[in-house]
């Protein structure tokens, strides 16, 4: 390589001053014109400090001179080692082109709002590939290859990126955007959650606002311990529609490596008067929850005993009565309603307070007359019919539990393996066909829901 002794030196990019470099290199670094021809190759180690005790990460991520110097600007971004490299380059080698590959946290992550508030640079070109393109990486998330022009002071808002699969084959493009001025779906749904003194029919944890937390969200019985470290949304008759909209919106679109960081947002008002959308979400939720009768009374049976030829009375008729508009809740107690499925039993919707703060409007509930059955479309009815057939077949069995949930029915026919995990299939061909019919009808219902997720602003 024809290197002289002065060409080889040790330099810690996050801790050493540029004065430690050979004088010939300093002459280039500190000359704006000469620096335009300087090419620097860096392979920063990837390390992220844990959120609770950051000093116990793989390395002392925050113990660097760069972090000390710019910590106020970085905010929570100090937890990422590669972001510290970005920061020093931006402030001390300003005007350069920065070509890099990394996760997309700096574009979309909520912990990097402070970073985006000072790192003004234009992405000239970008493409993404699956993370498992790289050896020894198993995660399903995108890795972005970006060329930043730090002399073009533009705050990142969004970019249309090229997409390649792990074999290098070009796919469709995708828009990646920051969400710095938007509100998130958990801000919206928290304002509707029930209290422990209410008539509670179930719960789900709300954790994160992105697809990478999709598997964490499940509707379970209130007595079941599930994801207790996350906030818990208690489902009641007051908030059943809102809970179902949230649940369906978060689950209806599969998580992929490409949408891993996409954020679910505070919706616009369009969903409030789309009763078919609300009902579609409710029906989809009825057949996608993890309620288990062993944890308590199952309030999620959408049929009557006569419809499914049950041999005994159900312990709860809540869901059937709710679907027929017969149920109202007053002061946490059940009472017979007016026969109006869509009567508004919830408090006024949440408002955005000063500086974007979400506040709960405590005004009294209002009634909005709506016709019974107005929201039931062909797809919802098809799902109900398929579900009814499955329940009816289950109740032909002598050992059928009259209060069984869909989860219980699946467990009955599919059984569990030696490790206690529910089997994926059943030896009963009738059950298999009925479950397949239900899944097909749910898939078609989901196709009706998906466009509304974007129309009402839950996703961009």
Secondary structure in CASP SS format (residue, H / E / C, confidence):
PFRMAT SS
TARGET T0000
AUTHOR 0000-0000-0000
METHOD secondary structure of the structure
MODEL  1
X C 1.00
X C 1.00
X C 1.00
X C 1.00
X H 1.00
X H 1.00
X H 1.00
X C 1.00
X C 1.00
X C 1.00
X C 1.00
X C 1.00
X C 1.00
X C 1.00
X C 1.00
X C 1.00
X C 1.00
X H 1.00
X H 1.00
X H 1.00
X C 1.00
X C 1.00
X H 1.00
X H 1.00
X H 1.00
X H 1.00
X H 1.00
X H 1.00
X H 1.00
X C 1.00
X C 1.00
X H 1.00
X H 1.00
X H 1.00
X H 1.00
X C 1.00
X C 1.00
X C 1.00
X C 1.00
X C 1.00
X C 1.00
X C 1.00
X C 1.00
X C 1.00
X C 1.00
X C 1.00
X C 1.00
X E 1.00
X C 1.00
X C 1.00
X C 1.00
X C 1.00
X C 1.00
X H 1.00
X H 1.00
X H 1.00
X C 1.00
X C 1.00
X C 1.00
X C 1.00
X C 1.00
X C 1.00
X C 1.00
X C 1.00
X H 1.00
X H 1.00
X H 1.00
X H 1.00
X H 1.00
X H 1.00
X H 1.00
X H 1.00
X H 1.00
X H 1.00
X H 1.00
X H 1.00
X H 1.00
X H 1.00
X H 1.00
X E 1.00
X H 1.00
X H 1.00
X H 1.00
X H 1.00
X H 1.00
X H 1.00
X H 1.00
X H 1.00
X H 1.00
X H 1.00
X H 1.00
X H 1.00
X C 1.00
X C 1.00
X C 1.00
X C 1.00
X E 1.00
X E 1.00
X E 1.00
X E 1.00
X E 1.00
X E 1.00
X C 1.00
X C 1.00
X H 1.00
X H 1.00
X H 1.00
X H 1.00
X C 1.00
X H 1.00
X H 1.00
X H 1.00
X H 1.00
X H 1.00
X H 1.00
X H 1.00
X C 1.00
X C 1.00
X C 1.00
X C 1.00
X C 1.00
X E 1.00
X E 1.00
X E 1.00
X E 1.00
X E 1.00
X E 1.00
X E 1.00
X E 1.00
X E 1.00
X H 1.00
X H 1.00
X H 1.00
X C 1.00
X C 1.00
X C 1.00
X C 1.00
X C 1.00
X C 1.00
X C 1.00
X C 1.00
X E 1.00
X E 1.00
X E 1.00
X E 1.00
X E 1.00
X E 1.00
X E 1.00
X E 1.00
X C 1.00
X C 1.00
X C 1.00
X C 1.00
X C 1.00
X C 1.00
X C 1.00
X C 1.00
X E 1.00
X E 1.00
X E 1.00
X E 1.00
X E 1.00
X E 1.00
X E 1.00
X C 1.00
X C 1.00
X C 1.00
X C 1.00
X C 1.00
X E 1.00
X C 1.00
X C 1.00
X C 1.00
X E 1.00
X E 1.00
X E 1.00
X E 1.00
X C 1.00
X C 1.00
X C 1.00
X C 1.00
X C 1.00
X C 1.00
X E 1.00
X H 1.00
X H 1.00
X H 1.00
X H 1.00
X H 1.00
X H 1.00
X C 1.00
X C 1.00
X C 1.00
X C 1.00
X C 1.00
X C 1.00
X C 1.00
X C 1.00
X C 1.00
X E 1.00
X E 1.00
X E 1.00
X E 1.00
X E 1.00
X E 1.00
X E 1.00
X C 1.00
X C 1.00
X C 1.00
X E 1.00
X H 1.00
X H 1.00
X H 1.00
X H 1.00
X H 1.00
X H 1.00
X C 1.00
X C 1.00
X C 1.00
X E 1.00
X C 1.00
X C 1.00
X C 1.00
X C 1.00
X C 1.00
X C 1.00
X C 1.00
X C 1.00
X C 1.00
X C 1.00
X E 1.00
X E 1.00
X E 1.00
X E 1.00
X E 1.00
X E 1.00
X C 1.00
X C 1.00
X C 1.00
X H 1.00
X H 1.00
X H 1.00
X H 1.00
X H 1.00
X H 1.00
X H 1.00
X H 1.00
X H 1.00
X H 1.00
X H 1.00
X H 1.00
X C 1.00
X C 1.00
X C 1.00
X C 1.00
X C 1.00
X C 1.00
X C 1.00
X C 1.00
X C 1.00
X C 1.00
X C 1.00
X E 1.00
X C 1.00
X E 1.00
X C 1.00
X C 1.00
X C 1.00
X H 1.00
X H 1.00
X H 1.00
X H 1.00
X H 1.00
X C 1.00
X H 1.00
X H 1.00
X H 1.00
X H 1.00
X H 1.00
X H 1.00
X H 1.00
X H 1.00
X H 1.00
X H 1.00
X H 1.00
X H 1.00
X C 1.00
X C 1.00
X C 1.00
X C 1.00
X C 1.00
X C 1.00
X H 1.00
X H 1.00
X H 1.00
X C 1.00
X C 1.00
X C 1.00
X C 1.00
X C 1.00
X C 1.00
X C 1.00
X C 1.00
X C 1.00
X H 1.00
X H 1.00
X H 1.00
X H 1.00
X C 1.00
X C 1.00
X C 1.00
X C 1.00
X C 1.00
X C 1.00
X C 1.00
X C 1.00
X C 1.00
X H 1.00
X H 1.00
X H 1.00
X H 1.00
X H 1.00
X H 1.00
X C 1.00
X C 1.00
X C 1.00
X E 1.00
X E 1.00
X E 1.00
X E 1.00
X C 1.00
X C 1.00
X E 1.00
X E 1.00
X E 1.00
X E 1.00
X C 1.00
X C 1.00
X C 1.00
X C 1.00
X C 1.00
X C 1.00
X C 1.00
X C 1.00
X C 1.00
X C 1.00
X C 1.00
X C 1.00
X C 1.00
X C 1.00
X E 1.00
X E 1.00
X C 1.00
X H 1.00
X H 1.00
X H 1.00
X C 1.00
X E 1.00
X E 1.00
X C 1.00
X C 1.00
X C 1.00
X C 1.00
X C 1.00
X C 1.00
X C 1.00
X C 1.00
X C 1.00
X C 1.00
X C 1.00
X C 1.00
X C 1.00
X C 1.00
X C 1.00
X C 1.00
X C 1.00
X C 1.00
X H 1.00
X H 1.00
X H 1.00
X H 1.00
X H 1.00
X H 1.00
X H 1.00
X H 1.00
X H 1.00
X H 1.00
X H 1.00
X H 1.00
X H 1.00
X H 1.00
X H 1.00
X H 1.00
X H 1.00
X C 1.00
X C 1.00
X C 1.00
X C 1.00
X C 1.00
X C 1.00
X C 1.00
X C 1.00
X C 1.00
X C 1.00
X C 1.00
X H 1.00
X H 1.00
X H 1.00
X H 1.00
X H 1.00
X H 1.00
X H 1.00
X H 1.00
X H 1.00
X C 1.00
X E 1.00
X C 1.00
X C 1.00
X C 1.00
X C 1.00
X C 1.00
X E 1.00
X C 1.00
X C 1.00
X C 1.00
X C 1.00
X C 1.00
X C 1.00
X H 1.00
X H 1.00
X H 1.00
X H 1.00
X H 1.00
X H 1.00
X H 1.00
X H 1.00
X H 1.00
X H 1.00
X H 1.00
X H 1.00
X H 1.00
X H 1.00
X H 1.00
X H 1.00
X H 1.00
X H 1.00
X H 1.00
X H 1.00
X H 1.00
X H 1.00
X H 1.00
X H 1.00
X H 1.00
X H 1.00
X H 1.00
X C 1.00
X C 1.00
X C 1.00
X C 1.00
X C 1.00
END
